[in-house]
Amino acid sequence: MNVFTGGDLRMWIPTKVEAVEMYARFWASRYGHTASVSAREMAVSLKMKGDLEGQKVWIEVAEAIDHRAKTKRRPTHQETVTAAS
């Protein structure tokens, strides 16, 4: 975490890793199950415009979305049955 201070002003500036994670959470929330595909489409669009650094970052966002989806805890069968009753 980076903190910029100037006089009475304090401002948090996210690191690249923090920014990728923030965008991954936002993108997943906004686009749901199509978030990873949408982020990869954004990466392709940026590549076509010549923005290779932007492409790289959006691929990282897509990978973070995929990782979050794989590691997200799913309810057990018993929890599902209990919730349904």
C-alpha positions in Angstrom: 0.0 0.0 0.0 1.3 3.4 -0.9 0.3 6.5 1.0 1.0 10.0 -0.4 1.2 12.7 2.2 1.4 16.4 1.6 0.8 18.8 4.5 -2.6 17.8 5.9 -3.5 15.7 2.9 -3.1 11.9 3.0 -4.1 9.8 0.0 -3.9 6.1 -0.5 -2.5 5.1 -3.9 -3.0 1.4 -4.7 -0.1 -0.7 -5.9 -0.5 -2.5 -9.2 -1.4 -5.7 -7.5 -4.0 -4.0 -5.4 -5.4 -2.2 -8.4 -5.7 -5.5 -10.4 -7.6 -7.1 -7.4 -9.9 -4.1 -7.1 -10.8 -4.2 -10.8 -11.2 -8.0 -10.7 -13.7 -7.6 -7.8 -15.6 -4.8 -9.6 -15.6 -6.5 -13.0 -16.8 -9.8 -11.5 -19.6 -7.9 -9.6 -20.6 -5.9 -12.7 -20.4 -8.7 -15.4 -21.0 -11.8 -13.3 -20.2 -15.1 -15.0 -19.1 -13.3 -18.2 -16.5 -11.1 -16.4 -13.4 -13.1 -17.4 -14.4 -13.2 -21.0 -15.3 -9.5 -20.9 -11.9 -8.6 -19.4 -10.1 -10.6 -22.0 -12.1 -8.8 -24.7 -10.9 -5.5 -23.2 -7.4 -6.8 -23.4 -7.8 -7.6 -27.1 -9.3 -4.2 -27.8 -6.4 -2.5 -26.1 -3.9 -4.6 -28.0 -5.5 -3.7 -31.3 -5.1 0.0 -30.3 -1.4 -0.6 -29.6 -1.7 -0.4 -25.8 0.3 -3.4 -24.9 0.7 -2.4 -21.3 -3.0 -2.0 -21.0 -3.5 -5.4 -22.6 -1.1 -7.0 -20.1 -3.0 -5.5 -17.1 -6.4 -6.6 -18.4 -5.1 -10.1 -18.8 -4.0 -10.0 -15.2 -7.5 -8.8 -14.2 -9.0 -11.7 -16.2 -6.7 -14.1 -14.4 -7.5 -12.7 -11.0 -11.2 -13.1 -11.8 -10.6 -16.7 -12.8 -8.6 -17.3 -9.6 -11.3 -15.8 -7.4 -14.0 -17.9 -9.1 -11.9 -21.1 -8.5 -11.1 -20.4 -4.9 -14.6 -19.0 -3.9 -16.0 -21.3 -1.2 -19.1 -23.1 -2.4 -21.7 -24.2 0.1 -21.6 -27.9 1.1 -24.5 -30.2 0.2 -25.7 -30.1 3.8 -25.7 -26.3 3.9 -27.7 -26.2 0.6 -30.3 -28.7 2.0 -30.6 -26.8 5.3 -31.0 -23.5 3.4 -33.7 -24.9 1.2 -35.8 -26.2 4.2 
